[in-house]
Amino acid sequence: METTGPILILTAGGANPQVVINAVAARFPAVEVVVEQAEGKAEIWRRRTRKLGAIAATGQLATMVASRLLKSLAARRSADILASYGVSAAENPALPVHHVASLNDPACHQLLQRLNPSVVVTVSCRLLGRATLASIPCPIINLHAGINPAYRGQMGGYWSLVENDAANFGATVHLVDAGTDTGGTLYEVRAVRSPRDFISTYPLLLTAAATGIVIRAIEDALAGTLSPRTMPGPSALRFPPTIWTWLWNGLTRRIW
């Protein structure tokens, strides 16, 4: 395809997306970032309550809080992951960054049309609405920390371990459509967890392992050679485990 604008990375921010941003910026000359405000916990709880019920939503929120509190304990392992894959989570002040309230707001749609990107990469952000998808004039690629279609949604690496499916502890790069991780698969990568890994480090490990396939997918998009595939097997949408599920699997199976 003809290059018309920058490679644009859409995210809600954080260390894991920054790893992708830095890897892409090291490979390609024109990279810009759009950062939306992260969803608040109350907003997430209300949305999950409508879908799963208040008990499950509350239990999932408790696990998310615990995971965030445990990130300080994961600092050394996180540093080892970054070093072993030769990637960085440090902010890059040289890159243009655009801040929006939500990727699904009309103001963001106008920004996307003005930037006229060649490729869009999404990582750790809201599900893009149909109006947002319609405002993007190029291929949209997502990095998902799980193997599709069995581990769509959140915490795909964790669930693969819980389901005795460590061979599918990995990440997927796929095209974005209106569903949740339902677009055609472009590339997959598997990783091996360390005994030091747990729910706070799985996403970083899978993100670091996947930077190479993100770059390959962008190269394909720029060359007009994207080849999405529909992968076989059951499809399941995953959510964070409830706090009681997480504690049970940790205490009885050492899957934290």
WOVENJO-V971824 format. One record per helix or strand of 3 or more residues. SS is the DSSP state (alpha for helix, beta for strand). FROM is the first residue (numbers start at 0). TO is the last residue. If there is no record, write none. Layout:
ss=SS from=FROM to=TO
ss=SS from=FROM to=TO
This chain:
ss=beta from=6 to=10
ss=alpha from=14 to=26
ss=beta from=30 to=35
ss=alpha from=40 to=51
ss=alpha from=53 to=71
ss=alpha from=74 to=84
ss=beta from=95 to=99
ss=alpha from=105 to=114
ss=beta from=118 to=121
ss=alpha from=129 to=133
ss=beta from=138 to=143
ss=alpha from=155 to=161
ss=alpha from=165 to=167
ss=beta from=169 to=174
ss=beta from=184 to=189
ss=alpha from=201 to=222
ss=alpha from=242 to=252
